[in-house]
Amino acid sequence: MARGTLRIFLGAAPGVGKTYEMLEEAHRLANRGEDVVIAFALDHGRAETRALMAGLETIPPRRLPYRGTEFEEMDLDGVLHRAPATAVVDEYAHSNVPGSRHGKRWEDVDELLNAGINVLSTVNIQHLASLGDVVGTITEVRQAETVPDEVVRRADQIHLVDISPELLRQRLGEGKIYAPDKVDAALANYFRLGNLTALRELALLWLADRVDEGLARYRADNDIQATWPARERVVIGLTGGPEGEILIRRGARILNRVNGGDLLAVHVRAADGVVHESPQSLEAQRRLIQDLGGSYHIVAGEDPAAALLDFARSVNATQIVVGISRRGKFAGTVGGLLGGGIGTRVVRDSGDIDVHMVSHPLGGRGAGPRRERDLGRVRVTVGFILAAVLPVVLQLLLALDPDPGVSTAILVQLTGSVTVALVGGLWPAVLAALWSSLLVNYFSTPPVGTLTISDPHNFFSLLVFVGVSAAVAVVVDLSARRSKEASRARAEATTLSDLTRGAVRSEDGVKDLLQQALDVFSVRGAALYGSGPDGNERTTAGWRLVAGAGEVPGPGETGIPDFGSGNAGTRGSGAGNSGAADFGTETTENIDPATRLVLFGRALPAGDRRLLAAFGVHLAAQLERQQLADSRREVLRLAEGNTMRTSILRAVSHDLRTPLAGIKLSVGMLLQKDRHYAPEQEHELLQTIDECSDRLDLLVGNLLDMSRLSSPGAEPLLRPVRWSEVIPSALRSVPAGRVRVELPPNMPEIEADPGMLERVIANVVENAVKYAPGSDIAVVGGAGGLSNTTLKGQPAGEISIIDHGQGVPAERVVEMFRPFQRLDDIPQTTGVGLGLAVAKGFTEAMGGTLTAEETPGGGLTMVIRLPLSTGFPDDGPRGQAPVVPQSFLARRIHQAPFQASTADQQ
């Protein structure tokens, strides 16, 4: 059975008309004679949508119970049994009620498609998994229901239902989307003009990528190599050198001349590309291209020009940007004779793709990355010695034969040339081949004893000998170098793998990387310097020590590199200054213009500089990771502050206005000169003013205390305090007889701020009175005032505030301490929901804990634990701790004890 086709109607926001157009398409199909049914669709209370649904056959939904309520879901079995040609299934990203066959509706749709049923469905852009966080940032609404992008991309057709944001807001204002009582809130929040514009752009860009994928698939299926300039795409070829930044900026300027397009930077890595490229330059260029809104790619290929062109054609590029060759004039001439350099071949083979050859300061100066030729000074020296000595020794051995032939002599000397090539590389082997040919000519080629060659065959044999020797030397030399490069690459790969694992595991990745550098490079110290404000540890002007490991110069010590030139390199020690420490030779690596990596103790050989650059890239990534973490913490702090301000504004707009309205009304009635009230009526009005004033004072006090808890100030005024000194004043506002106090006479002193402790007890007791009406409430001290647990290893004293009310479910205990939270199911409760948050914050500021436990038999028990006093305060004689007025409760809080994960019940 052929799989059905899926058509998705995509919208930027609710109300754009996705369901309406889907139903219109269903009517068009039905009018053409196709069997169409509505498997599941919602009219969302919209009359126009309901009218379209009325004209189509509808399969009744299933009703599934969940948490005491019945929910309607698509009857998947009913649709499969009905087996229509096309099924209309609304809300593709919907999550099914537990108990359904599948967890997601798109999985139900997939089963319908496998059964050969065509499906029409709808989805909003905010439900795509890849865009959920972006949409949440824009609209400040997090989407709980999402669908993987790949599932939507598999649809056979995606139809964008698009209307302008202004028209959508107009439809919303006319009541065509939501009920009239929800219109104002929707217009002021989710349906703001800026939100709708951003969501519309997201939908258009996402669909444009989907169109690009379809175009690429069509070109690949039909083997179309020609460029179709449907969209401007600029590809930048990077070699791994410093000129890449110039090429990227030039490509960005080219793209800015057109309206829209893509910027792609590609680095072609050849088999030996790790020798040529600079990891530091490539990392900087990757960041630059991403900052400019482009993308960075790495492709492998033996021929960089061919690989670059293949990549450009695969992405349907319209323009290519490459730099002029960095080779010198001689190398450029040789390259031209051999077919041209990379840029020349790209221009020659580009076809209908425009190529921009960009000049740069390094062009034509022979400044390009050269292939590493050094096999070691010792090996090369030994090779030249062998080239001079070994042919003579072999010739002496040949002299033992009274009549050696020319061919025998050539073969023996060829063995010597190969041996020299294995030891010393190419140039010693070439020297050995020339020297061996002279010896064979003099001692073995008639006429013997002269350099004259009488037989043309012998002359040809010597030429072949020299050529074969040189060729063998080249092959052996390349093989030896490749083997050494492979060994070095394996060692570097192992080192970098260890670096990555260590950096991931370590909490301080920068410090860990510097510590590993000590072992990898066998140096005495490693330090990271950054430019910026003066720090405690000074280097040269404008530079400061960011992190270090091992022996690192401190303030006033020598050995600190001079960064004035801005170039990486190795410098001698500056230990000539009197009294300064000698840190040896230092090696400097420029990570970026503002950061330097310095190794102290020895000069690194050229072979280790590339690994040092890789260390620099890892350090840069760790620094960026730390900056992102700091930025995230700052964003979270700002978000918490914004939430706090929003909640305070909400409280001011509602909870504070309620008592003010009562005061205003009562005072207005008393000020009316034309009306007279009986004494009991005046007393009632005055009592209303008094009660509203008390409520207002409590609300303002809690708001002020919460704001103080959320901002740095000073520390609590801790001193020895007895529970019995604070509890009576804390219960002043509670009706007499409402709370029972049971304190053992021998309760020891605790370390606390009396004013804070009074506020903690008062808030907890008032919370119990409010949420446990009619219940017996008791303030009970622990046995001997000691708790069974300790605080930070020290003995603690505790009291419990016990009520027998309805209690708090276990899953809401943590939520109970969050600011601006109240139990909504308790009638006639007032307050802004700060009592328990303030109490918990004050308790933690004093070094204690406030926890909630279930009361046996029902209810809630709040336990306040504080550390026992260890003596007298240092700033005065022993005496009763003064009770600090509430207006000064939090004036010396050292740090904000309030945690975002706590909650409040009030």
ZAMARGU-4260 file (C-alpha; in steps of 0.2 Angstrom, whole numbers, plus 5000, padded with zeros to 4 digits):
<rodrens>
0) 5000/5000/5000 | 5007/5017/4995 | 5010/5029/5009 | 4998/5044/5010 | 5003/5062/5008
5) 5005/5075/5021 | 5000/5093/5019 | 5004/5105/5033 | 4997/5123/5035 | 5010/5133/5044
10) 5006/5149/5053 | 5016/5162/5062 | 5004/5164/5076 | 4986/5158/5082 | 4972/5166/5072
15) 4981/5168/5055 | 4968/5156/5047 | 4977/5139/5047 | 4962/5129/5051 | 4951/5139/5040
20) 4962/5137/5025 | 4964/5118/5029 | 4945/5116/5029 | 4943/5126/5013 | 4955/5114/5005
25) 4945/5100/5012 | 4929/5107/5004 | 4939/5109/4987 | 4944/5091/4988 | 4927/5085/4992
30) 4919/5095/4978 | 4931/5086/4966 | 4923/5069/4972 | 4937/5064/4985 | 4932/5055/5001
35) 4936/5068/5014 | 4932/5067/5033 | 4936/5077/5048 | 4946/5066/5060 | 4949/5080/5073
40) 4947/5099/5072 | 4943/5113/5083 | 4933/5129/5079 | 4941/5138/5094 | 4924/5147/5096
45) 4925/5155/5079 | 4909/5155/5070 | 4917/5155/5052 | 4927/5140/5056 | 4912/5131/5063
50) 4902/5134/5048 | 4916/5126/5037 | 4916/5111/5048 | 4897/5109/5047 | 4898/5104/5028
55) 4910/5089/5030 | 4908/5072/5038 | 4916/5072/5056 | 4922/5056/5065 | 4916/5058/5083
60) 4931/5060/5095 | 4936/5049/5109 | 4933/5055/5127 | 4947/5050/5139 | 4947/5053/5158
65) 4962/5062/5165 | 4963/5069/5183 | 4945/5069/5186 | 4941/5078/5169 | 4936/5071/5152
70) 4946/5076/5137 | 4942/5074/5118 | 4955/5066/5107 | 4955/5059/5089 | 4948/5042/5087
75) 4962/5034/5078 | 4955/5017/5077 | 4938/5025/5070 | 4948/5034/5057 | 4957/5019/5051
80) 4941/5009/5051 | 4933/5022/5041 | 4948/5023/5029 | 4944/5039/5020 | 4955/5046/5006
85) 4959/5061/5015 | 4958/5065/5034 | 4958/5082/5042 | 4968/5082/5058 | 4970/5099/5067
90) 4985/5104/5079 | 4999/5093/5072 | 5010/5096/5088 | 4996/5092/5101 | 5001/5080/5115
95) 4988/5067/5118 | 4981/5063/5135 | 4989/5048/5144 | 4981/5032/5140 | 4981/5036/5121
100) 4990/5024/5109 | 5003/5037/5105 | 5010/5052/5115 | 5009/5064/5101 | 4996/5068/5088
105) 5010/5068/5074 | 5013/5050/5078 | 4994/5047/5076 | 4996/5056/5059 | 5011/5045/5054
110) 5000/5029/5057 | 4987/5036/5046 | 4999/5040/5032 | 5006/5022/5034 | 4988/5016/5031
115) 4988/5025/5014 | 4977/5040/5021 | 4981/5057/5015 | 4981/5070/5029 | 4979/5089/5031
120) 4986/5096/5047 | 4991/5113/5055 | 5005/5119/5065 | 5011/5135/5072 | 5029/5141/5071
125) 5031/5142/5090 | 5028/5123/5091 | 5044/5119/5081 | 5057/5111/5093 | 5071/5121/5086
130) 5062/5138/5088 | 5054/5135/5105 | 5068/5145/5115 | 5068/5159/5102 | 5049/5161/5102
135) 5050/5160/5121 | 5062/5174/5122 | 5052/5185/5110 | 5035/5182/5117 | 5040/5178/5135
140) 5029/5162/5134 | 5036/5145/5134 | 5028/5132/5123 | 5025/5115/5132 | 5019/5106/5116
145) 5033/5105/5102 | 5036/5094/5087 | 5053/5089/5080 | 5058/5100/5065 | 5062/5084/5055
150) 5045/5077/5057 | 5037/5093/5049 | 5051/5094/5036 | 5045/5076/5030 | 5029/5083/5025
155) 5025/5082/5006 | 5019/5100/5005 | 5020/5115/5018 | 5008/5129/5014 | 5012/5145/5024
160) 4996/5154/5029 | 5002/5172/5030 | 4994/5189/5035 | 5001/5205/5040 | 5003/5208/5059
165) 4992/5224/5058 | 4978/5213/5050 | 4980/5200/5063 | 4978/5213/5077 | 4963/5220/5068
170) 4955/5203/5067 | 4959/5200/5086 | 4951/5217/5090 | 4935/5213/5081 | 4933/5197/5092
175) 4936/5185/5077 | 4950/5175/5087 | 4947/5176/5105 | 4932/5181/5116 | 4930/5199/5120
180) 4935/5198/5138 | 4952/5191/5132 | 4956/5203/5118 | 4964/5217/5128 | 4976/5206/5137
185) 4981/5197/5121 | 4984/5213/5112 | 4995/5219/5126 | 5005/5203/5128 | 5007/5189/5115
190) 4999/5199/5101 | 5010/5214/5102 | 5015/5221/5085 | 5034/5218/5088 | 5030/5200/5093
195) 5020/5196/5078 | 5032/5204/5066 | 5046/5193/5073 | 5036/5177/5073 | 5031/5181/5054
200) 5050/5183/5050 | 5054/5167/5059 | 5041/5157/5049 | 5046/5165/5032 | 5065/5161/5036
205) 5061/5143/5041 | 5050/5140/5026 | 5064/5148/5015 | 5076/5135/5021 | 5064/5121/5017
210) 5062/5128/4999 | 5081/5128/4998 | 5082/5110/5004 | 5069/5105/4990 | 5079/5115/4977
215) 5095/5106/4982 | 5086/5089/4982 | 5079/5092/4964 | 5096/5098/4958 | 5104/5082/4965
220) 5091/5071/4958 | 5092/5078/4941 | 5112/5080/4941 | 5111/5098/4938 | 5128/5106/4939
225) 5124/5123/4933 | 5121/5137/4946 | 5104/5143/4948 | 5105/5160/4956 | 5089/5159/4965
230) 5097/5167/4980 | 5113/5176/4982 | 5126/5165/4990 | 5144/5171/4993 | 5157/5157/4997
235) 5174/5162/5004 | 5189/5151/5002 | 5200/5150/5018 | 5218/5143/5018 | 5221/5144/5036
240) 5232/5160/5035 | 5229/5177/5043 | 5223/5184/5026 | 5206/5175/5029 | 5199/5189/5039
245) 5201/5201/5025 | 5192/5189/5013 | 5178/5187/5025 | 5175/5206/5027 | 5176/5208/5008
250) 5163/5194/5006 | 5152/5202/5019 | 5153/5219/5009 | 5149/5210/4993 | 5133/5202/5001
255) 5128/5219/5008 | 5125/5226/4991 | 5111/5214/4988 | 5095/5212/4998 | 5097/5196/5008
260) 5108/5181/5004 | 5120/5169/5013 | 5138/5170/5018 | 5148/5154/5019 | 5166/5152/5023
265) 5174/5135/5019 | 5191/5129/5023 | 5198/5115/5012 | 5208/5103/5023 | 5220/5092/5012
270) 5228/5077/5018 | 5243/5087/5024 | 5233/5102/5028 | 5237/5101/5046 | 5254/5107/5042
275) 5249/5122/5033 | 5234/5129/5043 | 5235/5139/5058 | 5222/5133/5071 | 5222/5150/5079
280) 5218/5160/5063 | 5204/5148/5058 | 5196/5149/5076 | 5197/5168/5074 | 5189/5167/5057
285) 5176/5155/5062 | 5170/5168/5076 | 5171/5182/5063 | 5160/5173/5050 | 5147/5169/5064
290) 5147/5187/5070 | 5143/5193/5053 | 5129/5181/5051 | 5137/5168/5040 | 5142/5149/5042
295) 5158/5141/5044 | 5162/5124/5035 | 5177/5112/5034 | 5178/5100/5019 | 5192/5088/5015
300) 5200/5086/4998 | 5217/5083/4989 | 5214/5097/4977 | 5209/5113/4986 | 5203/5121/4970
305) 5192/5107/4965 | 5185/5104/4983 | 5181/5123/4984 | 5172/5123/4967 | 5163/5107/4972
310) 5157/5114/4988 | 5151/5130/4979 | 5141/5121/4966 | 5133/5110/4980 | 5126/5125/4989
315) 5121/5134/4973 | 5134/5148/4976 | 5133/5163/4965 | 5150/5171/4969 | 5167/5165/4976
320) 5180/5175/4985 | 5198/5169/4986 | 5214/5178/4990 | 5229/5181/4978 | 5243/5168/4980
325) 5255/5172/4994 | 5269/5163/4985 | 5284/5173/4978 | 5287/5177/4960 | 5298/5162/4957
330) 5285/5150/4965 | 5271/5159/4955 | 5280/5157/4939 | 5283/5138/4942 | 5265/5136/4947
335) 5259/5145/4931 | 5269/5133/4921 | 5262/5118/4930 | 5244/5124/4928 | 5242/5138/4940
340) 5239/5141/4958 | 5223/5138/4968 | 5216/5155/4964 | 5220/5153/4945 | 5212/5136/4944
345) 5196/5142/4953 | 5194/5156/4941 | 5198/5145/4926 | 5185/5131/4931 | 5172/5141/4940
350) 5160/5141/4925 | 5145/5153/4928 | 5150/5157/4946 | 5158/5174/4948 | 5176/5174/4956
355) 5183/5188/4966 | 5202/5188/4968 | 5206/5199/4983 | 5223/5206/4986 | 5230/5207/5004
360) 5246/5212/5012 | 5254/5195/5011 | 5250/5192/4993 | 5266/5188/4982 | 5278/5190/4997
365) 5281/5171/4999 | 5273/5173/5016 | 5261/5158/5014 | 5262/5143/5026 | 5276/5132/5020
370) 5278/5114/5021 | 5289/5109/5036 | 5305/5101/5029 | 5315/5099/5045 | 5319/5081/5050
375) 5330/5086/5064 | 5347/5095/5063 | 5356/5079/5069 | 5348/5068/5056 | 5352/5080/5042
380) 5370/5082/5048 | 5373/5063/5049 | 5365/5062/5031 | 5377/5074/5024 | 5392/5065/5032
385) 5385/5048/5025 | 5383/5056/5008 | 5402/5060/5008 | 5408/5044/5016 | 5397/5030/5011
390) 5400/5031/4992 | 5419/5030/4995 | 5417/5015/5007 | 5406/5006/4994 | 5418/5010/4981
395) 5432/5002/4991 | 5421/4986/4993 | 5419/4986/4974 | 5438/4987/4972 | 5439/4969/4980
400) 5431/4962/4964 | 5445/4962/4951 | 5432/4965/4937 | 5416/4974/4943 | 5404/4978/4930
405) 5396/4995/4928 | 5379/4988/4932 | 5385/4980/4948 | 5393/4996/4954 | 5378/5007/4950
410) 5367/4995/4960 | 5378/4995/4975 | 5380/5014/4975 | 5361/5015/4972 | 5359/5006/4989
415) 5370/5019/4997 | 5359/5033/4990 | 5344/5025/4997 | 5352/5023/5014 | 5357/5041/5014
420) 5339/5046/5010 | 5332/5036/5024 | 5344/5044/5036 | 5346/5062/5030 | 5332/5066/5018
425) 5331/5073/5001 | 5346/5084/4999 | 5359/5073/5007 | 5353/5059/4996 | 5354/5070/4980
430) 5372/5074/4985 | 5376/5056/4988 | 5369/5051/4971 | 5380/5064/4962 | 5395/5059/4972
435) 5392/5041/4968 | 5390/5044/4950 | 5407/5052/4949 | 5415/5038/4958 | 5406/5025/4947
440) 5412/5035/4931 | 5430/5036/4937 | 5433/5019/4944 | 5420/5007/4935 | 5417/5015/4918
445) 5429/5013/4903 | 5441/5021/4901 | 5444/5018/4920 | 5454/5031/4929 | 5446/5046/4920
450) 5430/5055/4920 | 5428/5052/4901 | 5414/5040/4895 | 5418/5031/4879 | 5403/5020/4878
455) 5386/5030/4875 | 5377/5016/4884 | 5387/5018/4900 | 5383/5037/4899 | 5365/5033/4898
460) 5367/5021/4913 | 5374/5034/4924 | 5360/5047/4919 | 5347/5033/4924 | 5357/5030/4940
465) 5357/5048/4945 | 5338/5050/4940 | 5333/5034/4949 | 5343/5039/4964 | 5335/5056/4965
470) 5318/5048/4963 | 5320/5035/4976 | 5327/5049/4987 | 5312/5059/4985 | 5300/5045/4988
475) 5310/5039/5003 | 5311/5056/5010 | 5292/5059/5008 | 5288/5043/5016 | 5299/5047/5031
480) 5292/5064/5033 | 5274/5057/5031 | 5278/5044/5044 | 5285/5057/5056 | 5270/5069/5053
485) 5258/5055/5056 | 5267/5050/5072 | 5267/5069/5077 | 5248/5070/5072 | 5244/5055/5083
490) 5253/5062/5098 | 5245/5079/5095 | 5228/5071/5093 | 5230/5061/5109 | 5235/5077/5118
495) 5221/5087/5112 | 5209/5073/5116 | 5216/5073/5134 | 5214/5092/5134 | 5196/5091/5129
500) 5191/5078/5142 | 5200/5087/5155 | 5192/5104/5151 | 5175/5096/5151 | 5177/5087/5168
505) 5186/5102/5176 | 5176/5116/5185 | 5190/5128/5180 | 5194/5123/5162 | 5207/5138/5160
510) 5217/5133/5175 | 5217/5114/5171 | 5223/5118/5153 | 5237/5128/5159 | 5242/5114/5171
515) 5242/5102/5157 | 5253/5114/5147 | 5267/5112/5160 | 5268/5093/5157 | 5265/5093/5138
520) 5278/5107/5135 | 5290/5103/5150 | 5290/5121/5156 | 5291/5129/5173 | 5276/5140/5172
525) 5261/5144/5161 | 5251/5160/5161 | 5237/5169/5152 | 5237/5188/5151 | 5223/5199/5145
530) 5223/5217/5141 | 5211/5228/5151 | 5209/5237/5167 | 5224/5237/5179 | 5224/5222/5191
535) 5232/5217/5207 | 5245/5208/5197 | 5253/5219/5184 | 5263/5215/5169 | 5267/5228/5155
540) 5256/5243/5153 | 5238/5238/5150 | 5240/5219/5153 | 5235/5209/5168 | 5237/5191/5174
545) 5221/5181/5170 | 5226/5164/5176 | 5242/5155/5179 | 5250/5138/5184 | 5267/5133/5190
550) 5280/5147/5192 | 5272/5163/5185 | 5280/5181/5187 | 5271/5192/5200 | 5271/5211/5202
555) 5288/5218/5200 | 5296/5202/5194 | 5305/5200/5178 | 5302/5187/5165 | 5286/5195/5160
560) 5285/5196/5141 | 5284/5212/5132 | 5268/5213/5122 | 5272/5229/5113 | 5275/5221/5096
565) 5260/5211/5097 | 5268/5196/5088 | 5270/5179/5095 | 5287/5172/5098 | 5301/5167/5110
570) 5311/5180/5120 | 5326/5179/5132 | 5324/5181/5150 | 5324/5197/5158 | 5332/5192/5174
575) 5346/5204/5173 | 5337/5216/5185 | 5344/5216/5202 | 5333/5206/5215 | 5322/5199/5202
580) 5318/5181/5199 | 5324/5172/5184 | 5310/5163/5175 | 5320/5158/5160 | 5315/5160/5142
585) 5297/5163/5138 | 5287/5158/5123 | 5272/5169/5118 | 5257/5164/5108 | 5244/5177/5103
590) 5227/5169/5106 | 5218/5185/5101 | 5222/5203/5101 | 5217/5205/5119 | 5224/5188/5126
595) 5241/5181/5127 | 5247/5163/5132 | 5265/5163/5139 | 5276/5148/5144 | 5291/5151/5155
600) 5306/5140/5157 | 5312/5136/5139 | 5310/5140/5121 | 5299/5129/5111 | 5305/5121/5095
605) 5296/5125/5079 | 5287/5108/5079 | 5278/5112/5096 | 5272/5129/5090 | 5257/5122/5081
610) 5252/5112/5097 | 5254/5128/5107 | 5242/5136/5095 | 5229/5122/5098 | 5231/5125/5116
615) 5227/5143/5113 | 5212/5139/5104 | 5206/5128/5118 | 5210/5142/5130 | 5200/5154/5120
620) 5185/5142/5120 | 5186/5140/5139 | 5187/5159/5141 | 5172/5161/5129 | 5163/5147/5139
625) 5166/5157/5156 | 5160/5173/5148 | 5144/5164/5142 | 5142/5157/5159 | 5144/5174/5167
630) 5133/5182/5155 | 5120/5168/5158 | 5121/5171/5177 | 5119/5190/5174 | 5104/5187/5163
635) 5096/5176/5176 | 5099/5189/5189 | 5092/5203/5178 | 5077/5191/5174 | 5074/5188/5193
640) 5075/5206/5196 | 5063/5210/5182 | 5051/5196/5189 | 5052/5204/5206 | 5048/5221/5199
645) 5034/5215/5189 | 5027/5206/5204 | 5029/5221/5215 | 5020/5232/5202 | 5006/5218/5202
650) 5005/5219/5220 | 5005/5238/5220 | 4991/5238/5207 | 4980/5226/5216 | 4984/5221/5234
655) 4990/5238/5240 | 4975/5247/5231 | 4963/5237/5241 | 4966/5243/5258 | 4969/5261/5251
660) 4952/5260/5243 | 4944/5255/5260 | 4953/5269/5269 | 4948/5282/5255 | 4930/5276/5256
665) 4929/5277/5275 | 4937/5294/5276 | 4926/5301/5262 | 4911/5295/5271 | 4917/5303/5288
670) 4921/5320/5279 | 4903/5322/5272 | 4896/5337/5280 | 4878/5334/5275 | 4877/5316/5283
675) 4878/5311/5301 | 4882/5294/5308 | 4878/5285/5323 | 4892/5282/5336 | 4892/5264/5331
680) 4893/5268/5313 | 4908/5280/5316 | 4917/5267/5326 | 4914/5254/5312 | 4921/5266/5299
685) 4936/5270/5310 | 4939/5252/5314 | 4939/5249/5295 | 4952/5263/5293 | 4963/5255/5307
690) 4962/5237/5299 | 4966/5243/5282 | 4980/5254/5289 | 4987/5238/5297 | 4985/5228/5281
695) 4994/5242/5272 | 5008/5243/5284 | 5010/5224/5283 | 5011/5224/5264 | 5023/5238/5263
700) 5034/5231/5276 | 5035/5214/5267 | 5038/5222/5251 | 5052/5232/5258 | 5060/5217/5267
705) 5059/5207/5251 | 5068/5221/5241 | 5081/5222/5254 | 5084/5203/5254 | 5086/5204/5235
710) 5099/5218/5236 | 5116/5218/5244 | 5118/5228/5260 | 5126/5223/5277 | 5125/5208/5288
715) 5113/5204/5302 | 5116/5210/5320 | 5119/5193/5327 | 5120/5191/5346 | 5114/5179/5360
720) 5095/5178/5360 | 5083/5168/5370 | 5067/5162/5361 | 5056/5169/5376 | 5063/5186/5373
725) 5057/5187/5355 | 5041/5177/5354 | 5029/5188/5364 | 5033/5203/5354 | 5031/5193/5338
730) 5013/5188/5343 | 5007/5205/5347 | 4997/5206/5331 | 4989/5189/5334 | 4972/5189/5343
735) 4973/5184/5361 | 4971/5166/5364 | 4973/5161/5346 | 4991/5154/5348 | 4997/5143/5362
740) 5015/5145/5367 | 5024/5130/5375 | 5043/5133/5378 | 5054/5123/5390 | 5061/5133/5404
745) 5079/5127/5400 | 5080/5133/5381 | 5098/5139/5378 | 5102/5155/5369 | 5103/5155/5350
750) 5114/5166/5339 | 5102/5178/5330 | 5096/5195/5325 | 5082/5199/5337 | 5072/5210/5325
755) 5074/5198/5311 | 5069/5183/5322 | 5054/5192/5328 | 5049/5195/5310 | 5051/5177/5305
760) 5040/5171/5319 | 5027/5184/5316 | 5026/5180/5297 | 5025/5161/5300 | 5012/5163/5314
765) 5001/5175/5304 | 5002/5163/5289 | 4996/5149/5300 | 4982/5159/5307 | 4977/5164/5289
770) 4977/5147/5281 | 4971/5137/5296 | 4956/5146/5302 | 4948/5138/5317 | 4963/5127/5320
775) 4973/5126/5336 | 4990/5134/5333 | 5005/5131/5345 | 5023/5137/5346 | 5032/5123/5353
780) 5051/5122/5358 | 5061/5107/5355 | 5066/5095/5369 | 5078/5106/5378 | 5078/5118/5364
785) 5090/5106/5354 | 5086/5099/5337 | 5091/5081/5332 | 5101/5088/5318 | 5115/5101/5317
790) 5118/5116/5306 | 5135/5115/5297 | 5141/5103/5310 | 5136/5114/5325 | 5122/5111/5338
795) 5106/5121/5334 | 5090/5126/5343 | 5073/5125/5336 | 5055/5130/5338 | 5040/5123/5329
800) 5024/5132/5323 | 5011/5119/5322 | 4993/5120/5315 | 4980/5107/5311 | 4973/5115/5295
805) 4972/5108/5278 | 4991/5107/5276 | 5001/5108/5260 | 5003/5094/5247 | 5021/5088/5247
810) 5023/5093/5229 | 5019/5111/5233 | 5031/5113/5249 | 5045/5120/5239 | 5034/5131/5229
815) 5026/5138/5245 | 5042/5148/5249 | 5042/5157/5232 | 5038/5176/5232 | 5021/5182/5227
820) 5013/5165/5229 | 4997/5161/5237 | 4986/5146/5239 | 4972/5151/5227 | 4959/5139/5234
825) 4959/5147/5251 | 4944/5160/5251 | 4945/5177/5258 | 4964/5178/5259 | 4974/5194/5257
830) 4992/5199/5255 | 5005/5199/5241 | 5012/5182/5245 | 5029/5188/5253 | 5027/5182/5271
835) 5036/5165/5270 | 5048/5171/5257 | 5054/5185/5269 | 5054/5173/5284 | 5065/5161/5274
840) 5076/5174/5268 | 5079/5181/5286 | 5082/5164/5293 | 5095/5160/5280 | 5103/5177/5283
845) 5105/5172/5301 | 5113/5155/5296 | 5098/5145/5300 | 5084/5135/5291 | 5065/5136/5289
850) 5057/5120/5284 | 5040/5113/5282 | 5034/5096/5288 | 5017/5087/5289 | 5008/5088/5305
855) 5003/5071/5312 | 4984/5070/5309 | 4984/5084/5296 | 4990/5101/5295 | 5007/5110/5293
860) 5022/5111/5305 | 5035/5125/5301 | 5052/5122/5310 | 5064/5136/5313 | 5082/5131/5317
865) 5096/5143/5322 | 5113/5139/5328 | 5116/5140/5347 | 5126/5154/5354 | 5144/5152/5357
870) 5147/5167/5368 | 5145/5185/5369 | 5146/5198/5355 | 5163/5206/5353 | 5156/5224/5352
875) 5148/5226/5370 | 5145/5219/5387 | 5133/5205/5391 | 5115/5210/5392 | 5099/5207/5384
880) 5099/5209/5366 | 5089/5224/5360 | 5075/5221/5349 | 5078/5231/5333 | 5063/5240/5326
885) 5056/5233/5310 | 5061/5248/5300 | 5079/5243/5303 | 5077/5224/5301 | 5087/5221/5285
890) 5098/5237/5285 | 5114/5226/5287 | 5110/5210/5277 | 5127/5206/5270 | 5121/5196/5255
895) 5104/5191/5247 | 5099/5174/5255 | 5084/5173/5244 | 5085/5159/5232 | 5075/5159/5215
900) 5070/5140/5219 | 5061/5145/5235 | 5042/5150/5236 | 5029/5158/5247 | 5012/5152/5252
905) 5005/5169/5257
</rodrens>
